[in-house]
Amino acid sequence: MDQLLINQGPPLLSILIFLPIAGAFFMLLVNNEDFARYWTLAVTSLTAVLSLPVLFGFDRSTAVFQFVEKHTWIESLNINYIVGVDGISVLLLLMTTFIMPFCVLASWTYIKSRVQAFMICLLIMEAAMVGVFVALDFVLFYILWEAMLIPMYMLIGIWGGPRKIYASVKFFLYTLAGSVLLLVAIIWLYFENNSSFFIPDMMWNGYSSMAQMLIFLAFFLAFAIKVPMFPFHTWLPAAHVEAPTAGSVILASILLKMGTYGFLRFALPMAPEATVTLMPFVLWLSIAGIIYGGFTALAQSDMKKLIAYSSVGHMGFVTLGIFVLNQSGIEGAILQMVNHGITTGALFLCVGMIYERTHSRELKSATGVGQYMPVFVTFLGFFSLSSFAFPGTNSFVGEFMILAGAFEHSIPLALAAIPGAVLAAAYMLRMLQKVVWGGTDNPDQSWLKDLNVREIVTLSPFLFFVFWIGLSPQPFINLMRVSVTNLMNDFNAYSNGAMAVAEAIIR
């Protein structure tokens, strides 16, 4: 237990998990739609506020897990309730708690039927997502990982668009298929670790080369689908397009990050030699995703599809940063996970606001709205600049660190990723040009009203973080630095000669 700093104060992490669950159960007692909206906003806001002590109390000088709570759960199987955070998970935890109130605000008028059930789904989702980022017992992690599928399946399947059943079933089957092999790997690790599911004990355990290869492949399928990496991405556009705005924001901002978090938390520490051996293939898959996502986004006329395919490209940059296996690449990848959550979440909110007015996500329906919605296009403009990593915005810092890590690893590899940045600028500027100015055949948009106060309040915090991280990223990097340094030191110690073989292949 020397990897843990046991929590001596209030059980903060448990409160962040169980407060939304308690809020969801209480809502069952009151059948009132307005109450459901205000109650969910209050619960998610309180959860966000209660996550601040984790930030302010987090010790940046150590890589050990902090705020740890441990309780016996199923004693006969040695399954325990253990939660804690380190520098890799703390930013993702905070992003989750702070995005959820804005998902509620985005659904305020968008969701008109079964409001109470919708809000319950949001609260259950929040509890499961927070739990995934703090779980230190593999069974607890797996249960929460799977628990997320049900409310997201319902969000898409009940409140989604015309093809909601197709999209929700495809999302469920894809992610469930990946999870099956993950479960097999967990059970194998349990027996290899003296009947223990304690994650820190499973890390850096020096499993045999063959075992590491099988573990990595099982992890890879589960996490690559969740990211999603090319060519496992086909569920994503359908899910994004059919999901309600809040569902799209949760998918883009949080759910996709669980795959990349899984690579960092499990694949690298438990299968370091296999990670190095298969690194070249994962890196080139990342490059393929960056280029494919860019070209496909460029061809879209549906704004949601455009942003969905851009996510394939952006997450390709994140996996590129992880698997170059150096400090700059991994720090850039973690920062870019947060950046993508902020920027792409905000872009989906913008599309939702246009959809509420025009009942269409087609670019041709939104052409030329700039003269009638100046506040809206101002927000859209800044988020678009962030999306293609314009200097001064948050994504610039993340992509710069990832590319610096890629250049350090292999110049041809880094050069292969550059067209992705150019494509991102092309498709975002194309969308921005059409929405702001349009052409000579703009539809009559004079009846459109600009953003109201609720919508401005919803978007403003996202814009604040775009510039805060873009202009002063060091406080965010400091949160993860010691944990990433420790990860790299352990990884280099356990991967040994495998790195030289992989570098010979990639070059």
PLY file of the C-alpha trace (Angstrom):
ply
format ascii 1.0
element vertex 507
property float x
property float y
property float z
element edge 506
property int vertex1
property int vertex2
end_header
0.00 0.00 0.00
3.03 2.34 -0.29
1.61 3.69 -3.58
-1.26 5.23 -1.67
-1.91 8.33 0.38
-4.88 7.32 2.50
-7.52 10.01 2.76
-7.67 11.40 6.31
-10.50 13.88 5.71
-14.01 13.66 4.27
-14.45 10.90 1.64
-14.29 13.36 -1.24
-14.03 10.86 -4.11
-16.91 8.76 -2.78
-19.02 11.89 -2.44
-18.32 12.72 -6.10
-19.51 9.23 -7.09
-22.51 8.81 -4.81
-23.91 12.35 -4.73
-25.22 12.10 -8.34
-26.62 8.62 -7.58
-28.42 9.93 -4.50
-29.71 12.85 -6.57
-31.06 10.45 -9.19
-32.87 8.33 -6.58
-34.40 11.40 -4.92
-35.75 12.55 -8.28
-37.78 9.36 -8.48
-39.87 10.69 -5.58
-40.90 13.92 -7.32
-42.67 13.75 -10.65
-42.17 17.29 -11.90
-40.25 18.29 -15.05
-39.18 21.75 -13.89
-38.04 20.32 -10.56
-36.02 17.69 -12.46
-34.15 20.37 -14.41
-33.37 22.57 -11.39
-32.56 19.60 -9.14
-30.13 18.05 -11.65
-28.44 21.40 -12.22
-28.08 21.81 -8.44
-26.66 18.30 -7.94
-24.18 18.51 -10.82
-23.12 22.02 -9.77
-22.61 20.89 -6.16
-20.58 17.91 -7.41
-18.38 20.30 -9.42
-17.86 22.54 -6.39
-17.04 19.55 -4.17
-14.37 18.42 -6.65
-12.41 21.64 -6.05
-10.88 20.40 -2.75
-9.37 17.55 -4.78
-7.66 20.13 -7.00
-6.51 22.40 -4.17
-5.45 19.52 -1.94
-3.66 17.55 -4.65
0.06 17.11 -3.89
1.88 17.82 -7.16
5.23 16.63 -5.77
4.39 12.93 -5.66
3.22 10.30 -8.15
1.36 8.17 -5.62
-2.42 7.84 -5.60
-4.03 10.44 -3.32
-7.37 10.89 -1.50
-7.45 7.08 -1.29
-10.41 5.30 0.32
-10.46 1.55 0.85
-13.36 -0.59 2.00
-13.87 -4.34 1.80
-16.62 -5.21 -0.69
-16.74 -8.92 -1.61
-14.27 -10.48 0.84
-14.41 -14.03 -0.54
-13.18 -12.83 -3.96
-10.86 -10.15 -2.56
-12.85 -7.45 -4.35
-12.59 -4.08 -2.64
-13.96 -0.58 -3.04
-10.72 1.36 -3.57
-10.57 4.79 -5.15
-7.80 7.37 -5.58
-6.36 9.88 -8.06
-2.92 10.66 -9.42
-1.61 13.24 -11.87
-2.90 11.26 -14.86
-6.50 11.07 -13.67
-7.03 14.28 -11.68
-7.53 16.57 -14.69
-9.96 14.11 -16.28
-11.91 13.86 -13.03
-12.21 17.65 -12.79
-13.19 17.98 -16.46
-15.98 15.46 -15.90
-17.49 17.20 -12.88
-17.28 20.66 -14.48
-18.80 19.73 -17.85
-21.91 18.04 -16.46
-23.76 21.19 -15.25
-23.42 22.62 -18.75
-24.87 19.43 -20.22
-27.93 20.09 -18.03
-28.14 23.72 -19.20
-27.80 22.60 -22.84
-30.78 20.26 -22.35
-32.97 22.87 -20.61
-35.27 23.48 -23.57
-33.82 20.91 -25.98
-35.37 17.98 -24.08
-39.14 18.25 -24.01
-40.28 14.70 -23.25
-39.48 12.36 -20.35
-37.39 15.12 -18.78
-37.15 13.36 -15.43
-35.82 10.15 -16.97
-33.34 12.13 -19.08
-31.95 13.92 -16.04
-31.66 10.63 -14.12
-29.58 9.25 -17.01
-27.27 12.28 -16.83
-26.72 11.80 -13.09
-26.04 8.07 -13.40
-23.63 8.80 -16.26
-21.75 11.29 -14.11
-21.38 8.84 -11.23
-20.05 6.10 -13.53
-17.64 8.40 -15.36
-16.17 9.82 -12.16
-15.85 6.27 -10.83
-13.93 5.05 -13.88
-11.27 7.75 -13.43
-10.75 7.03 -9.72
-11.24 3.24 -9.45
-8.18 1.34 -8.17
-9.84 -2.09 -8.08
-10.17 -3.70 -11.50
-13.63 -5.16 -10.82
-14.89 -1.78 -9.61
-13.39 -0.20 -12.75
-15.00 -2.78 -15.03
-18.45 -2.46 -13.45
-18.38 1.33 -13.79
-16.95 1.05 -17.34
-19.90 -1.13 -18.33
-22.41 0.90 -16.30
-21.81 3.90 -18.55
-23.18 2.00 -21.53
-26.75 1.80 -20.23
-27.55 5.51 -19.67
-25.72 6.49 -22.88
-27.64 3.79 -24.78
-30.86 5.30 -23.40
-29.83 8.89 -24.11
-29.30 8.03 -27.78
-32.08 5.46 -28.11
-34.88 7.52 -26.47
-33.99 11.19 -27.06
-31.98 10.78 -30.27
-32.70 11.61 -33.91
-34.55 9.67 -36.62
-32.03 6.78 -36.69
-31.64 6.63 -32.92
-32.26 2.88 -32.57
-29.63 2.01 -35.18
-27.11 4.38 -33.59
-27.73 3.26 -30.00
-27.54 -0.46 -30.82
-24.36 0.03 -32.86
-22.78 2.03 -30.03
-23.75 -0.61 -27.47
-22.58 -3.62 -29.47
-19.24 -2.09 -30.47
-18.28 -1.06 -26.96
-19.59 -4.27 -25.41
-17.58 -6.39 -27.87
-14.41 -4.62 -26.82
-15.24 -5.07 -23.17
-15.47 -8.87 -23.40
-11.75 -9.30 -24.03
-11.04 -6.71 -21.33
-12.93 -8.91 -18.85
-10.93 -11.97 -19.90
-7.69 -10.05 -19.34
-8.87 -8.88 -15.91
-9.66 -12.43 -14.79
-6.25 -13.68 -16.00
-4.51 -10.85 -14.15
-6.47 -11.74 -11.00
-5.01 -15.23 -10.89
-1.52 -14.02 -11.82
-1.55 -11.55 -8.90
-2.39 -13.91 -6.05
-6.15 -13.42 -6.37
-5.99 -9.64 -6.23
-7.79 -7.03 -8.35
-5.78 -4.16 -6.84
-4.62 -2.15 -9.87
-1.36 -0.67 -8.44
-0.19 -4.19 -7.56
-0.87 -5.35 -11.14
1.30 -2.60 -12.61
4.99 -3.19 -13.36
4.73 -6.86 -12.47
7.04 -8.21 -15.18
4.66 -10.63 -16.88
6.11 -12.96 -19.55
6.47 -11.63 -23.10
3.66 -13.80 -24.45
1.36 -12.85 -21.58
2.07 -9.16 -22.16
1.29 -9.53 -25.84
-2.10 -11.13 -25.10
-2.89 -8.57 -22.38
-2.04 -5.70 -24.69
-4.18 -7.05 -27.53
-7.15 -7.51 -25.20
-6.71 -4.01 -23.80
-6.11 -2.55 -27.24
-9.40 -3.73 -28.71
-11.42 -2.40 -25.76
-9.66 0.95 -25.58
-9.23 1.50 -29.34
-13.00 1.11 -29.83
-13.70 3.57 -27.05
-11.21 6.22 -28.33
-12.18 5.44 -31.20
-9.10 4.73 -33.29
-9.24 4.18 -37.03
-10.59 1.67 -38.21
-12.72 1.06 -35.07
-14.45 4.44 -35.34
-17.58 3.64 -37.37
-19.94 3.74 -34.36
-18.92 7.33 -33.51
-20.48 9.43 -36.33
-23.83 7.63 -36.02
-23.86 8.03 -32.22
-22.92 11.71 -32.39
-25.40 12.59 -35.12
-28.36 10.87 -33.45
-27.55 11.74 -29.82
-29.14 14.80 -28.17
-26.75 17.71 -27.60
-25.87 16.67 -24.04
-25.17 13.12 -25.23
-22.82 14.39 -27.94
-21.02 16.60 -25.43
-20.56 13.70 -22.98
-19.40 11.38 -25.76
-16.86 13.85 -27.14
-15.70 15.40 -23.90
-15.51 12.44 -21.55
-16.36 8.99 -22.94
-13.75 9.06 -25.70
-11.08 9.89 -23.11
-11.70 6.63 -21.27
-9.95 4.72 -24.05
-6.82 6.85 -24.00
-6.90 6.85 -20.19
-7.02 3.04 -20.35
-3.89 2.95 -22.49
-2.00 5.07 -19.94
-3.36 3.40 -16.80
-3.25 -0.26 -17.91
-1.54 -1.00 -21.26
1.74 0.79 -20.61
2.28 -0.34 -16.98
1.04 -3.93 -17.39
2.42 -4.73 -20.85
5.46 -2.48 -21.40
7.37 -4.85 -23.69
4.29 -5.58 -25.81
3.55 -1.84 -25.95
7.00 -1.20 -27.38
6.75 -4.14 -29.78
3.38 -3.04 -31.19
4.05 0.70 -30.88
4.95 1.19 -34.58
1.63 -0.24 -35.72
-0.36 1.84 -33.24
1.51 4.98 -34.29
0.77 4.49 -37.97
-2.88 3.70 -37.15
-2.91 7.05 -35.33
-1.52 8.79 -38.41
-4.15 7.04 -40.56
-6.87 8.29 -38.18
-5.54 11.85 -38.32
-5.52 11.95 -42.13
-8.75 9.97 -42.59
-10.61 12.05 -40.00
-9.44 15.27 -41.66
-10.43 14.34 -45.21
-13.79 12.87 -44.12
-14.65 15.94 -42.03
-13.83 18.13 -45.03
-16.47 16.33 -47.09
-19.34 16.69 -44.58
-22.36 18.95 -44.99
-23.86 17.94 -41.60
-22.18 20.00 -38.88
-22.44 17.24 -36.28
-20.86 14.73 -38.63
-18.11 17.21 -39.41
-17.25 17.61 -35.74
-17.61 13.86 -35.13
-15.08 13.02 -37.86
-12.80 15.79 -36.63
-12.77 13.93 -33.30
-11.33 10.87 -35.05
-8.45 13.06 -36.22
-7.97 14.84 -32.90
-7.98 11.60 -30.93
-5.44 10.28 -33.45
-3.13 13.05 -32.21
-3.77 11.90 -28.62
-2.85 8.25 -29.32
0.16 9.49 -31.30
1.31 11.42 -28.23
0.82 8.43 -25.94
2.64 5.88 -28.10
5.71 7.95 -28.97
6.47 7.02 -25.38
8.31 10.11 -24.23
7.58 12.80 -21.67
6.57 15.56 -24.07
4.28 13.29 -26.09
2.43 11.86 -23.09
2.05 15.21 -21.31
0.77 16.68 -24.58
-1.63 13.75 -24.99
-3.14 14.20 -21.50
-3.46 17.96 -22.00
-5.00 17.38 -25.43
-7.55 14.98 -23.91
-8.73 17.89 -21.76
-8.48 20.37 -24.64
-10.54 18.17 -26.94
-13.15 17.79 -24.20
-13.42 21.57 -23.85
-13.32 22.56 -27.51
-15.30 19.78 -29.14
-17.85 19.80 -26.33
-18.34 23.53 -26.95
-18.66 23.00 -30.70
-21.39 20.40 -30.16
-23.17 22.88 -27.86
-22.99 25.48 -30.67
-24.47 23.02 -33.18
-27.23 22.19 -30.70
-28.10 25.89 -30.35
-28.40 26.26 -34.13
-30.45 23.05 -34.30
-32.91 24.36 -31.68
-33.53 27.36 -33.96
-33.48 25.87 -37.48
-34.25 22.19 -36.69
-31.44 21.28 -39.06
-27.75 20.51 -38.71
-27.04 21.01 -42.40
-24.53 23.72 -43.22
-26.82 25.12 -45.92
-29.48 25.83 -43.26
-27.03 27.84 -41.18
-25.32 29.80 -43.93
-25.06 33.50 -43.33
-26.45 33.57 -39.80
-23.53 35.78 -38.77
-25.34 39.06 -39.39
-28.28 37.99 -37.21
-26.37 36.08 -34.50
-23.12 37.98 -33.87
-22.66 36.64 -30.33
-23.12 33.07 -31.51
-20.62 33.32 -34.36
-18.11 35.00 -32.03
-18.18 31.93 -29.78
-18.17 29.61 -32.80
-15.20 31.47 -34.25
-13.05 31.13 -31.15
-13.93 27.44 -30.70
-13.13 26.81 -34.37
-9.74 28.48 -33.96
-9.10 26.26 -30.96
-10.18 23.16 -32.88
-7.44 23.61 -35.48
-4.89 24.58 -32.83
-4.48 28.28 -33.56
-1.64 29.79 -31.46
-2.91 31.23 -28.19
-5.64 28.62 -27.82
-5.57 25.49 -25.68
-5.29 22.97 -28.53
-2.16 24.68 -29.86
-0.29 23.85 -26.66
-1.42 20.21 -26.67
-0.69 19.57 -30.35
2.66 21.37 -30.12
3.76 19.11 -27.25
2.54 16.01 -29.09
4.35 16.97 -32.29
7.49 17.83 -30.29
7.31 14.33 -28.81
6.75 12.85 -32.26
9.76 14.72 -33.71
11.86 13.49 -30.80
10.77 9.95 -31.62
10.86 9.96 -35.43
10.98 12.85 -37.90
9.17 10.97 -40.74
6.39 10.05 -38.30
5.98 13.65 -37.15
5.98 14.95 -40.72
3.26 12.44 -41.62
1.00 13.99 -38.96
1.41 17.58 -40.20
-1.21 17.33 -43.01
-3.77 16.55 -40.30
-3.24 20.02 -38.82
-3.69 21.62 -42.26
-6.86 19.60 -42.91
-8.27 20.67 -39.53
-7.83 24.31 -40.49
-9.47 23.64 -43.88
-12.65 22.00 -42.62
-13.14 24.32 -39.65
-12.60 27.48 -41.73
-14.95 26.11 -44.41
-17.68 25.65 -41.78
-16.98 29.02 -40.21
-17.04 30.83 -43.57
-20.42 29.36 -44.48
-22.00 30.04 -41.07
-20.66 33.58 -40.73
-20.96 34.86 -44.28
-22.57 32.17 -46.48
-23.06 33.15 -50.09
-25.39 35.01 -52.39
-28.18 32.47 -51.96
-28.43 32.56 -48.15
-31.84 31.48 -46.84
-33.82 34.15 -45.01
-32.40 34.02 -41.47
-33.74 37.36 -40.28
-36.14 35.65 -37.87
-33.29 34.04 -35.93
-32.59 35.34 -32.44
-29.10 35.50 -31.03
-27.99 33.59 -27.93
-29.92 34.17 -24.74
-28.37 34.58 -21.31
-28.59 30.86 -20.49
-26.75 29.95 -23.67
-24.06 32.59 -23.12
-23.57 31.33 -19.55
-23.28 27.79 -20.95
-20.56 28.65 -23.50
-18.54 31.24 -21.57
-16.67 28.86 -19.22
-15.54 26.78 -22.19
-14.12 29.93 -23.82
-12.43 30.89 -20.56
-10.55 27.58 -20.47
-9.67 27.82 -24.19
-7.63 30.94 -23.43
-6.46 30.04 -19.94
-4.84 26.80 -21.11
-3.74 28.44 -24.35
-1.98 31.37 -22.67
-0.90 29.82 -19.36
-0.75 26.01 -19.58
1.94 25.44 -16.94
-0.44 24.99 -13.94
-2.20 22.21 -15.85
1.08 20.57 -16.87
2.37 20.78 -13.29
-0.59 18.67 -12.11
0.53 15.72 -14.24
4.32 16.19 -14.52
5.52 14.06 -11.60
3.11 11.21 -12.43
4.15 11.19 -16.10
7.84 11.33 -15.16
7.35 8.39 -12.81
5.41 6.51 -15.51
8.21 7.03 -18.04
10.94 6.03 -15.58
9.16 2.78 -14.73
8.28 2.16 -18.36
11.88 2.55 -19.53
13.08 0.25 -16.75
10.64 -2.50 -17.68
10.72 -2.26 -21.49
14.53 -2.51 -21.80
15.78 -3.65 -25.20
12.35 -3.80 -26.80
12.53 -0.04 -27.46
15.58 -0.35 -29.73
13.85 -2.97 -31.89
10.71 -0.83 -32.23
12.67 2.31 -33.12
14.50 0.36 -35.84
11.10 -0.59 -37.33
9.57 2.87 -37.12
12.60 4.49 -38.74
0 1
1 2
2 3
3 4
4 5
5 6
6 7
7 8
8 9
9 10
10 11
11 12
12 13
13 14
14 15
15 16
16 17
17 18
18 19
19 20
20 21
21 22
22 23
23 24
24 25
25 26
26 27
27 28
28 29
29 30
30 31
31 32
32 33
33 34
34 35
35 36
36 37
37 38
38 39
39 40
40 41
41 42
42 43
43 44
44 45
45 46
46 47
47 48
48 49
49 50
50 51
51 52
52 53
53 54
54 55
55 56
56 57
57 58
58 59
59 60
60 61
61 62
62 63
63 64
64 65
65 66
66 67
67 68
68 69
69 70
70 71
71 72
72 73
73 74
74 75
75 76
76 77
77 78
78 79
79 80
80 81
81 82
82 83
83 84
84 85
85 86
86 87
87 88
88 89
89 90
90 91
91 92
92 93
93 94
94 95
95 96
96 97
97 98
98 99
99 100
100 101
101 102
102 103
103 104
104 105
105 106
106 107
107 108
108 109
109 110
110 111
111 112
112 113
113 114
114 115
115 116
116 117
117 118
118 119
119 120
120 121
121 122
122 123
123 124
124 125
125 126
126 127
127 128
128 129
129 130
130 131
131 132
132 133
133 134
134 135
135 136
136 137
137 138
138 139
139 140
140 141
141 142
142 143
143 144
144 145
145 146
146 147
147 148
148 149
149 150
150 151
151 152
152 153
153 154
154 155
155 156
156 157
157 158
158 159
159 160
160 161
161 162
162 163
163 164
164 165
165 166
166 167
167 168
168 169
169 170
170 171
171 172
172 173
173 174
174 175
175 176
176 177
177 178
178 179
179 180
180 181
181 182
182 183
183 184
184 185
185 186
186 187
187 188
188 189
189 190
190 191
191 192
192 193
193 194
194 195
195 196
196 197
197 198
198 199
199 200
200 201
201 202
202 203
203 204
204 205
205 206
206 207
207 208
208 209
209 210
210 211
211 212
212 213
213 214
214 215
215 216
216 217
217 218
218 219
219 220
220 221
221 222
222 223
223 224
224 225
225 226
226 227
227 228
228 229
229 230
230 231
231 232
232 233
233 234
234 235
235 236
236 237
237 238
238 239
239 240
240 241
241 242
242 243
243 244
244 245
245 246
246 247
247 248
248 249
249 250
250 251
251 252
252 253
253 254
254 255
255 256
256 257
257 258
258 259
259 260
260 261
261 262
262 263
263 264
264 265
265 266
266 267
267 268
268 269
269 270
270 271
271 272
272 273
273 274
274 275
275 276
276 277
277 278
278 279
279 280
280 281
281 282
282 283
283 284
284 285
285 286
286 287
287 288
288 289
289 290
290 291
291 292
292 293
293 294
294 295
295 296
296 297
297 298
298 299
299 300
300 301
301 302
302 303
303 304
304 305
305 306
306 307
307 308
308 309
309 310
310 311
311 312
312 313
313 314
314 315
315 316
316 317
317 318
318 319
319 320
320 321
321 322
322 323
323 324
324 325
325 326
326 327
327 328
328 329
329 330
330 331
331 332
332 333
333 334
334 335
335 336
336 337
337 338
338 339
339 340
340 341
341 342
342 343
343 344
344 345
345 346
346 347
347 348
348 349
349 350
350 351
351 352
352 353
353 354
354 355
355 356
356 357
357 358
358 359
359 360
360 361
361 362
362 363
363 364
364 365
365 366
366 367
367 368
368 369
369 370
370 371
371 372
372 373
373 374
374 375
375 376
376 377
377 378
378 379
379 380
380 381
381 382
382 383
383 384
384 385
385 386
386 387
387 388
388 389
389 390
390 391
391 392
392 393
393 394
394 395
395 396
396 397
397 398
398 399
399 400
400 401
401 402
402 403
403 404
404 405
405 406
406 407
407 408
408 409
409 410
410 411
411 412
412 413
413 414
414 415
415 416
416 417
417 418
418 419
419 420
420 421
421 422
422 423
423 424
424 425
425 426
426 427
427 428
428 429
429 430
430 431
431 432
432 433
433 434
434 435
435 436
436 437
437 438
438 439
439 440
440 441
441 442
442 443
443 444
444 445
445 446
446 447
447 448
448 449
449 450
450 451
451 452
452 453
453 454
454 455
455 456
456 457
457 458
458 459
459 460
460 461
461 462
462 463
463 464
464 465
465 466
466 467
467 468
468 469
469 470
470 471
471 472
472 473
473 474
474 475
475 476
476 477
477 478
478 479
479 480
480 481
481 482
482 483
483 484
484 485
485 486
486 487
487 488
488 489
489 490
490 491
491 492
492 493
493 494
494 495
495 496
496 497
497 498
498 499
499 500
500 501
501 502
502 503
503 504
504 505
505 506
